[in-house]
Amino acid sequence: MAVGALLATTAGAALFPGVHLLIGVSIFGTLLLSLAWHLEHVTGSDDEPLSPGHPGPAGASSESPESDEPETPAPTAVSGEAGGVGLRTRAFAYFRLMKPRLMWLLCLVAAAAMALAAASGWTLTVDTIVLTLGGGVLAIGASGTFNHVLERDRDRKMSRTSDRPVATHQVSGRNALAFGFALTGLSVLVFLQTNVLAAALGFVAILFYSVIYTLVLKPNTVQNTVIGGVAGSLPALIGWAAVTGRIDVAALLLSGFIFVWTPAHFYNLALAYKEDYARGGFPMMPVVRGETTTRKHILLWLGATLAFGTALIWATGLGWLTAATTVVAGAVFLRAVVRLHHEQSEEAAFRAFHASNAYLGLFLVAIVVDAMAI
């Protein structure tokens, strides 16, 4: 309060706003740590972790509408590459390889980075926007396609992924690989129309998700989600680099924000599909460390997300809309996570998962609007 009063009554003291913000974030962090300890003490249990490869209880299934019989592909799916299905069905199978549900959020990250660069005085053209987002869509599609190919055997064991195109032979592994390489080449070519740095970062994003995350991290370490957050944070650097040709502090802060948001977001899905991930042999946090630890980590990473968002707003001079959005949407996200601790159900995990998506989407949209107004 003393620093706030000094800030309000002292003109030209450039140091005080940063000190005031640091104290506020420190107090918030202390309260969040206390909340995490309290919730763990009140709602925690000695739940038994599973071993990766654990088949799960008999008849177990997730809330996914997909089939829970992964071992036997549908007869029509097997004949897909042989011409047994129509062109529209086959085209949709290739479209699914690109993981289109990831595209809107990652493209929004790149758009926010471009808007921040424009607000910092760099020239942003329509061509740059189209090329960056177009290259991003192709890069995401390439990464998703390689992921489908490399995880096809595990996908057949999991109810939520058992109907994926490569797992069910709607698309052959060879054709999917060719499709992935074609998307990679096109993505790099499109990014090169902006600059070399954006193209290099786009290629690194594909390589990291397809090889480092899918082959190395995801099947081998409980920290796969945390380290794998690098892949999701790269669109922030790509969007900034496409406009500026370099990487600056604002881009790193936005990238860091996405990085710390990723575990707070994805651990909810890992909780909801715990048995599924165990059947697939993935050492996800709830599988290896248990649900109590996972819920605590969600809360801690949420705190890091809000702190990074605050630092980003302060460092870039964003306005009241972004600040209000992170307060309101962040409070909704926090409430969903606290409810998850008390309810400990799949429904609560999905609710927190969707709250995390809503928080990020609204925050990024607010960045774009605020940046345009600067």
C-alpha positions in Angstrom: 0.0 0.0 0.0 2.9 2.3 0.8 4.4 1.8 -2.6 1.0 2.4 -4.2 0.6 5.6 -2.4 4.0 6.8 -3.4 3.3 5.9 -7.0 0.1 7.9 -6.9 1.7 11.0 -5.3 5.2 11.1 -7.0 5.5 12.3 -10.5 8.2 11.0 -12.8 9.4 8.2 -10.6 9.9 5.5 -13.3 11.1 2.9 -10.8 8.0 2.8 -8.7 5.5 1.2 -11.1 7.8 -1.8 -11.6 8.4 -2.2 -7.9 4.7 -1.9 -7.2 4.0 -4.6 -9.8 6.7 -6.9 -8.4 5.4 -6.6 -4.9 1.8 -7.3 -6.1 2.9 -10.3 -8.1 4.9 -11.6 -5.1 1.9 -11.3 -2.8 -0.2 -13.1 -5.3 2.4 -15.8 -5.7 2.5 -16.3 -1.9 -1.2 -16.6 -1.7 -1.3 -19.1 -4.5 1.3 -21.3 -2.9 -0.7 -21.2 0.3 -3.8 -22.1 -1.6 -2.0 -25.0 -3.4 -0.8 -26.4 0.0 -4.2 -26.0 1.6 -6.0 -27.7 -1.3 -3.5 -30.6 -1.3 -4.0 -31.0 2.4 -7.8 -30.8 2.3 -8.6 -32.6 -0.9 -5.4 -34.7 -1.6 -5.3 -38.5 -1.3 -2.8 -41.3 -1.6 -4.0 -42.2 -5.0 -2.0 -45.0 -6.6 -0.2 -44.0 -9.8 -0.5 -46.3 -12.8 2.3 -47.8 -14.8 2.5 -46.8 -18.5 1.0 -49.7 -20.4 -1.6 -50.4 -17.7 -4.7 -51.7 -19.5 -7.1 -49.8 -17.2 -10.2 -51.3 -15.6 -12.3 -53.6 -17.6 -14.7 -51.7 -19.7 -13.1 -48.4 -19.0 -13.7 -45.7 -21.5 -13.3 -42.0 -21.7 -16.0 -39.4 -22.5 -14.8 -39.2 -26.0 -17.4 -40.1 -28.6 -14.7 -42.2 -30.4 -14.7 -45.9 -30.4 -13.1 -47.8 -27.5 -12.1 -50.8 -29.5 -8.7 -49.8 -30.9 -7.4 -53.2 -32.0 -9.7 -53.8 -35.0 -9.9 -51.1 -37.7 -13.3 -50.7 -39.4 -13.5 -52.7 -42.6 -14.4 -49.5 -44.6 -11.5 -47.7 -43.2 -9.0 -50.4 -44.3 -10.2 -50.0 -47.9 -9.9 -46.3 -47.9 -6.6 -46.0 -49.7 -7.7 -48.7 -52.2 -10.6 -46.6 -53.5 -13.3 -48.0 -51.3 -14.4 -44.6 -50.1 -15.3 -41.4 -51.9 -13.1 -38.5 -52.6 -14.7 -36.3 -50.0 -14.1 -39.0 -47.2 -10.5 -39.4 -48.2 -9.9 -35.7 -48.3 -11.4 -35.3 -44.9 -9.1 -38.1 -43.6 -6.1 -36.1 -44.8 -7.6 -33.0 -43.3 -7.8 -34.7 -39.9 -4.1 -35.6 -40.2 -3.4 -31.9 -39.9 -5.0 -31.6 -36.4 -7.2 -28.7 -37.4 -8.4 -28.1 -33.8 -5.0 -26.9 -32.9 -4.8 -24.4 -35.7 -7.0 -21.6 -34.5 -5.3 -21.1 -31.1 -1.7 -21.4 -32.5 -2.5 -19.0 -35.3 -4.0 -16.6 -32.7 -0.7 -16.7 -30.9 1.2 -15.7 -34.0 -1.4 -13.0 -34.7 -1.0 -11.6 -31.2 2.8 -11.5 -31.7 2.4 -9.7 -35.1 0.0 -7.1 -33.4 2.5 -6.5 -30.7 5.3 -6.0 -33.2 3.1 -3.5 -35.1 2.4 -1.7 -31.8 6.1 -1.4 -31.2 6.5 0.6 -34.4 7.2 -2.1 -37.0 5.4 -2.1 -40.3 2.8 -4.8 -40.6 1.3 -5.5 -44.0 -1.6 -7.7 -45.2 0.9 -9.8 -47.1 2.9 -10.6 -44.0 -0.3 -11.5 -42.1 -1.5 -13.9 -44.8 1.9 -15.5 -45.4 2.6 -16.0 -41.6 -0.7 -17.5 -40.9 -0.7 -19.5 -44.0 2.8 -20.9 -43.3 1.7 -21.6 -39.7 -1.3 -23.6 -40.8 0.9 -25.7 -43.1 3.5 -26.2 -40.3 0.8 -27.3 -37.8 -0.5 -29.6 -40.4 2.9 -31.1 -41.1 3.5 -31.6 -37.4 0.2 -33.2 -36.8 0.6 -35.5 -39.8 4.0 -36.8 -38.6 2.5 -37.3 -35.1 -0.3 -39.5 -36.5 2.3 -41.6 -38.3 4.7 -42.0 -35.4 2.0 -42.8 -32.8 -0.2 -45.0 -34.9 0.5 -48.1 -32.9 -0.2 -46.4 -29.6 -3.2 -44.6 -31.0 -4.9 -48.0 -31.6 -4.6 -48.7 -27.9 -6.4 -45.5 -26.8 -10.1 -45.0 -27.1 -9.9 -41.3 -27.9 -7.4 -41.8 -30.8 -8.3 -45.3 -32.1 -10.2 -43.9 -35.1 -7.4 -41.6 -36.4 -6.8 -42.0 -40.1 -3.4 -43.7 -40.0 -4.3 -45.9 -37.1 -7.4 -47.2 -39.0 -5.6 -47.4 -42.3 -7.8 -44.8 -43.9 -4.5 -43.2 -45.0 -1.4 -45.4 -45.3 1.7 -44.6 -43.4 3.7 -44.0 -46.6 1.1 -41.6 -48.0 0.8 -39.8 -44.7 4.6 -39.3 -44.6 4.6 -38.0 -48.2 1.8 -35.6 -47.2 3.7 -34.5 -44.1 6.9 -33.8 -46.1 4.9 -31.9 -48.7 3.3 -29.7 -46.1 6.8 -29.1 -44.5 8.2 -28.0 -47.8 5.3 -25.7 -48.5 5.4 -24.2 -45.0 9.1 -23.3 -45.3 8.5 -21.9 -48.8 5.7 -19.7 -47.6 7.6 -18.5 -44.5 10.6 -17.6 -46.7 8.4 -15.0 -48.4 8.6 -13.1 -45.1 12.2 -13.7 -44.0 14.7 -16.5 -43.3 14.3 -16.3 -39.5 10.6 -17.0 -39.6 11.2 -19.9 -42.0 13.9 -21.3 -39.8 11.7 -21.1 -36.7 8.8 -22.7 -38.6 11.0 -25.6 -39.5 12.3 -25.9 -35.9 8.7 -26.0 -34.7 7.9 -28.9 -37.0 11.1 -30.8 -36.1 10.6 -30.2 -32.4 7.0 -31.4 -32.2 7.5 -34.3 -34.6 10.8 -35.7 -33.4 11.7 -34.2 -30.0 8.2 -34.2 -28.5 6.6 -37.2 -30.2 9.5 -39.6 -30.3 11.7 -38.5 -27.4 9.7 -36.7 -24.7 6.1 -38.0 -24.8 6.9 -41.7 -24.4 9.9 -41.4 -22.1 9.5 -38.7 -19.4 6.8 -37.4 -17.1 8.0 -33.9 -18.0 6.9 -34.4 -21.6 4.1 -31.8 -21.3 6.3 -29.2 -19.7 9.3 -29.4 -22.1 6.9 -30.0 -25.0 5.4 -26.6 -24.4 8.4 -25.2 -26.4 6.5 -26.4 -29.6 3.4 -24.4 -28.7 5.4 -21.3 -27.7 7.3 -21.0 -31.0 4.4 -19.4 -33.0 4.9 -16.3 -30.8 8.5 -16.1 -32.0 7.5 -16.8 -35.6 4.8 -14.1 -35.7 7.2 -11.5 -34.2 10.1 -12.6 -36.5 7.9 -12.5 -39.6 7.3 -8.8 -39.0 10.7 -7.7 -37.5 13.2 -10.2 -38.8 14.5 -10.6 -35.2 13.5 -11.7 -31.7 12.9 -9.1 -28.9 11.9 -9.2 -25.3 8.2 -8.8 -26.0 8.3 -11.9 -28.2 10.1 -13.9 -25.5 7.6 -12.8 -22.9 4.7 -13.9 -25.1 6.5 -17.2 -25.9 7.2 -17.7 -22.2 3.5 -17.0 -21.4 2.4 -19.8 -23.8 5.1 -22.1 -22.4 3.9 -21.9 -18.8 0.2 -22.0 -19.9 0.7 -25.3 -21.6 0.9 -27.6 -18.5 -1.9 -25.7 -16.8 -4.0 -26.4 -19.8 -3.0 -29.9 -20.9 -2.7 -31.6 -17.4 -6.5 -31.2 -17.2 -6.9 -33.4 -20.3 -4.3 -35.8 -19.0 -6.5 -36.2 -15.9 -9.6 -36.8 -17.9 -7.9 -39.4 -20.0 -5.6 -40.9 -17.4 -6.6 -44.5 -18.1 -6.4 -43.9 -21.8 -2.8 -42.6 -21.6 -1.9 -45.5 -19.3 -3.1 -48.0 -21.9 -1.1 -46.1 -24.6 2.0 -46.4 -22.5 2.5 -42.6 -22.0 4.1 -41.5 -18.7 1.8 -38.6 -18.2 1.8 -36.7 -14.9 -1.4 -38.3 -13.5 -0.3 -41.8 -14.7 3.2 -41.6 -13.0 2.7 -39.1 -10.1 -1.0 -39.5 -9.4 -4.0 -37.2 -9.6 -3.3 -35.2 -6.4 0.2 -34.1 -7.6 -1.2 -33.3 -11.0 -4.0 -31.1 -9.6 -1.4 -29.2 -7.5 0.8 -28.7 -10.6 -2.1 -27.3 -12.6 -2.7 -24.7 -9.9 1.1 -23.8 -9.7 1.4 -23.5 -13.5 -1.8 -21.4 -13.6 -0.1 -19.0 -11.2 3.0 -18.8 -13.4 0.7 -18.1 -16.4 -1.0 -15.2 -14.7 2.3 -13.8 -13.5 3.8 -14.0 -17.1 0.6 -12.4 -18.5 1.0 -9.5 -16.0 4.7 -9.1 -17.0 3.8 -9.1 -20.7 1.1 -6.4 -20.2 3.6 -4.2 -18.2 6.5 -4.7 -20.6 4.6 -4.0 -23.7 2.4 -1.1 -22.5 -0.9 -2.9 -23.3 -4.0 -1.3 -22.1 -7.0 -1.8 -19.8 -8.7 -4.3 -22.0 -5.9 -6.9 -21.7 -5.5 -6.3 -18.0 -9.3 -6.7 -17.4 -9.4 -9.8 -19.5 -6.6 -11.6 -17.7 -8.2 -10.6 -14.3 -11.7 -11.8 -15.2 -10.9 -14.8 -17.4 -8.0 -15.7 -15.1 -10.5 -15.7 -12.2 -12.8 -18.1 -14.1 -9.9 -20.4 -14.9 -8.8 -20.3 -11.2 -12.3 -21.1 -10.0 -12.5 -24.1 -12.4 -9.1 -25.4 -11.1 -10.2 -25.0 -7.5 -13.5 -26.9 -8.3 -11.3 -29.6 -9.9 -9.5 -30.1 -6.6 -12.8 -30.6 -4.7 -14.9 -32.5 -7.3 -12.0 -34.7 -8.7 -14.1 -35.9 -11.7 -13.7 -36.1 -15.4 -16.4 -33.5 -15.8 -14.4 -31.1 -13.6 -11.2 -31.8 -15.5 -12.9 -31.1 -18.8 -14.4 -27.9 -17.3 -10.9 -26.7 -16.3 -9.6 -27.7 -19.7 -12.2 -25.6 -21.5 -11.6 -22.7 -19.1 -7.9 -22.7 -20.0 -8.8 -22.5 -23.7 -11.2 -19.7 -23.1 -8.7 -17.8 -21.0 -5.9 -18.0 -23.6 -8.2 -17.2 -26.5 -9.7 -14.2 -24.8 -6.3 -13.0 -23.6 -4.8 -13.2 -27.1 -7.8 -11.4 -28.7 -7.5 -8.7 -26.1 -3.8 -8.3 -27.0 -4.6 -7.9 -30.7 -7.3 -5.3 -30.0 -5.2 -3.4 -27.4 -2.2 -3.5 -29.7 -4.2 -2.1 -32.6 -5.3 0.8 -30.3 -1.8 1.8 -29.2 
